[in-house]
Amino acid sequence: MVQLCIFDLDGTLANTLDSIAGFANEALRRCGWNPILPKEEYRFLVGNGADCLMRRMLSRTAGTYTEEDVVRLRSVYDDLYGADPMREVKEYPGLFSVLQALKSHRIRLAVLSNKPDRDARAVISHLFPEGFFDRCYGQREEIPRKPAPDGALLIAKELGVPPQNCLYIGDSGVDMETGRAAGMKTVGVLWGFRDREELMEHGADALAKVPEDLLILAGTEKPQ
C-alpha cells in the first residue's frame, strides 16, 4: 500500500533545463571559460549536485581545472541562481492535478533533490501552494546527496512511513539508485531529462509515460 510519494525536482516536478543551462552558461561566460555548452548537453550533466555539475562543465570547456576553479564557478552560479530561481522554469502539464489527486487519497508527498536546499525550496514555493508537500529537502551538508539513501530514509522516518510503502519518483539513474538503496519502489518518469534506457538500466521498477500514470502506480486508479 503506497502511503508516501517522494519526488525528485529537476526533470520530475519542474522542467528546469532552460533555467539550469542559462545560469550555468552565464557563469562560464563571467568566469572566462569558453565555449558555452549546448542546452541539451545539460540533460546529462545535472543530477549529482551543484559541485559535480561545475566539474562536468569545466571538464567540457577547460579540460583541466583546479578546485579553486570549481569554487569560483560555483560562487558565480549560486549568485545568479539565487537572484532569480524561477527564470525559465516551466511546469509539466497535468502534473499538479495528479498531485492533488494523490493527496485526496491521503498519500503524503515529499521532495528530495540534489539541487542546493535554498534553490530547491525556492522553486517548490513558487510552483506549489504553501505546505503542499509534507517535506522538501534539497542538498544539505549534513545529508549525503543522492544516490545515498539517507535523505529518502529520513523523510520516510519523519513521516512515519515504512520504506516499502513509499514510491521514489524521478527522471534519472541516480533517482532509481536512491529509491532502490532505500528499499522503496522506484518509478522513472519519461517526461524528464533522461531516457527509458537509463532508467531501466538503473533499476526502475516501473515507468510513467505521463503524469496520470502515477495514479495507477500508486494504486489510486485501475489500469484502463
N, C-alpha and C positions, 0 to 999 in steps of 0.2 A: 504494500500500500504506500503510495507516494504521499509524503507529508510535507516535503520541502524541496523546492527547486532552487539550485544555486546557479547563477548565470555569470559567465564571462561578460565583459563590457564591450571592448573594441571588436567590431565584426559580429557581435551577437545581439546585444541590446541597442547598439548605435553604430551607424555607418560613419566611422571617424577617419576613413582612409585619406580623404582630401585634406582633412584637418591636420593629421599627423604629418603627411608629406609636405604640406605647406610650411608648417613650423620647422620641420627638420631641414628642408632645403634653405629656408631663410637663415637658420642657424649656421649652416655650412657657408653660405654667402658671407655672413657677417664675420665669420672666423677665417675667411680667405681660402677655403677649400673648394676646388672645382674639379670636375663638373658637378652640377647638381644631379640628383638621381631621378629617373622617371617615376611618376606616381605609382605605377603598377608594381615596381620593384619593392615598394614598401609593404606590399602584401606579405612578403616573405622575410622582411627584416624585423617586424614587430612581433610581440608575443612573449618575450622573455625579460621584460623590464627595460627601463629607460637607459641604464648604463650599457646593457647589451646592445640596444639599438644604436647608441652612439658608436660603439666599437665596430659594429657591422657597417655603419655609414662611413666611418673613417677607413675601413679596410677597402671599400669600393672606390673611395675618392683619393685618399692619400697613399694607400698601400701600406705604409708603415706609420706608426704613431706612438706616442708616449701616453702614460696615464695622465700627465698634465694636459695633454690634448683632449682626452676624454672628459676631464673635469671642466675644462674651459668650454667645450662644445655643449656639455650638459647644462652648464650655468646659463648660457645664452638661450638654449632650447626651453629650459624651465621658465625663464623670464617671459619669453614670447608666449608660451602656452598659458601661463598663469594670468597674463594680461587679457586674454580673450579666449577662454577654454571652449566656447561654443562656436567658434569660427568654422564654418563649413561642415558642421556636424549635422547629419541627417538621420531622421527616424526611418525605421524599416516599416513599410506599410503593413497594417494588420496586426502588428505585434502588441500594441498597447491593449487592444480589445481582448487578445488572447491572455495576456497577463491578468487583466481584470476578471476574466472567466476562471482562471486558476484560483484567484483569491476568493471568488464567490463559492468555490468548493472547499474553502478553508485550507488550501495548500499555501504554505508560507513561502515567501520569496526573498532571495538574498542575492547580493552581487559580490563576486570575488575577482579582482583584476590585478594584473601586474603593472597597470598604469599607476604612477605615483598617487598616493592616497588623496592628496589635496585635489588633484585633477579629476580623479575618478568620482569623488563626491560632488565636484562642481558640475560635471556632465550629468550625473544622475539627478541632481537637484533641479537642473534646468529642464530635463526631459520628462520628469515624472513628479506627481504631487508629493508634498512633504509627507514622509512616513510611509510611502507606498511600499518600500522594501523594508523587511524586518532587520536586515543588516546590509551594510555597504562598506566593504573593505577594499582599499587599493594596496599597493605595495608599501609596507612599513618595515622599519629596521628590525623590529622585534619578531617578525614573522617571516620565515623563509619564503621566497617567491615561488610561484608555480614553476615546475610541476611537483614541488614538495606538497604533500597533502595537508600540512599544518593549518593553513588558513581555512580550508574546507572543513576540516575536522573541528576547528574552533567554532565555526558558525553552527555546525550541527550540535555541538555540545551546548553552546549558549542558548540555542532554541529548543533544546531537549528532544532532538530527533535522532534516532539511530541512523548511522550511515547507510544501512541497507534500505532505509525508507526515503533516501534522497536521490534526486536526479542532479547530476552535474552537466550543465549545458554550455557548450562552447563551439568555436569555429576552427580550432587548431589542434594539432597533435599534442601540444602542451596541455590543453584542456582535457583531452582524453586521458593522458597520463596522470593528471591531477586527480580526476574522478576515480580512476581505477586504483591508484595508490591509497585513496581514502576509503575504498570499499563501497563506492557509490556506483549506481548505474550511470553510464555515460551516454549523452546524446550529442551527436555532431550536427550542427546546422549548416545547410548548404547555401545560405544567403550571405555568408561572411567572406573572409579574406582568403581562406584556403579551400582545397578541393576534396571531393569524396575520397580519393585515393589516400591522401594524408590522414584523413580522419579514420578510415578503416585500418590502415597500417598501424596506427597508434591505439587501436583497441576500442573504437566506438561500438557500444552495444546496439545502438540504433541511430538512424539518420532522420532529420527533419528537413523536408524539402521546402516547406512553407511554415509560417508560424502556427497555423491551425493544427499541424501535425503534433504539436506539443500537447494538445488536449487529449489526443488519443494515447500518446506515450505516457502521459500522467494518469491515465485511467479515468478521465472525466467524460470522455466520449467514446462510443464504439466505432470501429472502422466501418466505412461505408461498404 
